[in-house]
Amino acid sequence: MAENDAKAGENIRLALLLGSTREGRFCDTVAGWAARQIGRHADFALDIVDPALLDLPPHLERNCRPALAALKRRLDEAEAFVIVTPEYNHGYPAVLKQLIDSAYGVWQAKPVGFVSYGGLAGGVRAVEQLRQVFAEVHAMTVRNSVAFIDAWEQFDRNGNLVSPARAEQSMTMMLAQLRWWACALKQARRVQSYAEIAT
């Protein structure tokens, strides 16, 4: 059925989440590159989610303010996610944890891919921590990811990679895995609501 979905031309609704709100962030450059790569694949319908542009509450609230309710609807409509995250002090930014925790149920039985950046580790330590978090909210993280070591040296002033071949190949493989899981899990959710078995 997943193959039939793809042949029928159903686009996979993919949400690209920016993981930094820091002033002067490099996340715009990396996320811009990721968005262009996703745009090369006609089977994805892209929604870019930038927490810097959202009115997220400063702490977790029982009553959902309108901006957070709108964000939950966007994320609930998504069938797959790509997280663009820096690595700050061997970890991922607090705004990502707030976003994940604020919209708990929307991640269930959906695939997540990662594009990370940083210094010598390229953000992979942040990704490994995020894999644990997404497992707890019942999401499926794909194996392959994209990591930019010393990212500031890899992009030119226009936001293009100086040597794009390897990163583009990695992104293509990650998106292929994301697409496979998105189709498979979409069909599984049609058979049975995952909420029925989530605890």
Order of alpha helices (4+ residues) and beta strands (2+ residues): alpha-beta-alpha-beta-alpha-beta-alpha-beta-alpha-beta-beta-alpha
